[in-house]
């Protein structure tokens, strides 16, 4: 029962290959985010989205006993790429959260500033809310 079935080896190799491609895509996204160019993220391309969906489906239907019964070299490679994929995915998630928080913070700050600028100015005088007009340029010694 320690033997891997013939059809299981290609399945493990397929998972390894997909994980490697996803790691490359996520690392490119991280580099784009660090460079301040979120428009250059490749994880949103249809190809990578399709690859993510396929990987998710394969991983969901994957039984860990298959990996445990695989040849040691293949198992070691599978464990290594899975760990790397997990680490890169966590870093990618943190980077996305940082960009999201920064973007939302800027939008909120702009909205507060616009609201502050559009509020009526309160002045003291005969008519509340009346703001005197600017005097324009100042004239010193009545010389123009």
Phi, psi and omega in degrees: 000358179274356181275137174277135177294152182303320183284347180281328181297312177298329179294316177296316179297323178295317178297319179298315181298315179296319180296320178298317179294321178292323177298316179300316180296316180293322177295324176294321177298316180298317178297320179295319179293320179294329179278355180078027182235072183295341179289345180267009178291133182261355181290346180266000178288151181303324181297313181290324176298317179294319178297319178298319180295316179296317179298316179300318180293316179296316182293325180293324181268007183271131179262131183298336178296332177296314180293323181293331181266002180286162175302146185307319181294319179291319178298316180298318179295320179297314180296319182295314182290328178294318178295317180295317179300316179299314181296314181294321179296320178294318178297318178300315179298319178294319180295317179297318179297320179296314180296318179298313180296319179294317180296314179296322177298318179295317180297318179295320179295319179295317180297319178296319181293318178297317179297318179297319182289331182273353178288145178292140179277134180266123178235163175265133179164187184293331180241110179297141179087356179281127177250123180295149180286154179295142180281355180079211180287144179276145179248124179256132178055028177054030178253131182259000000 
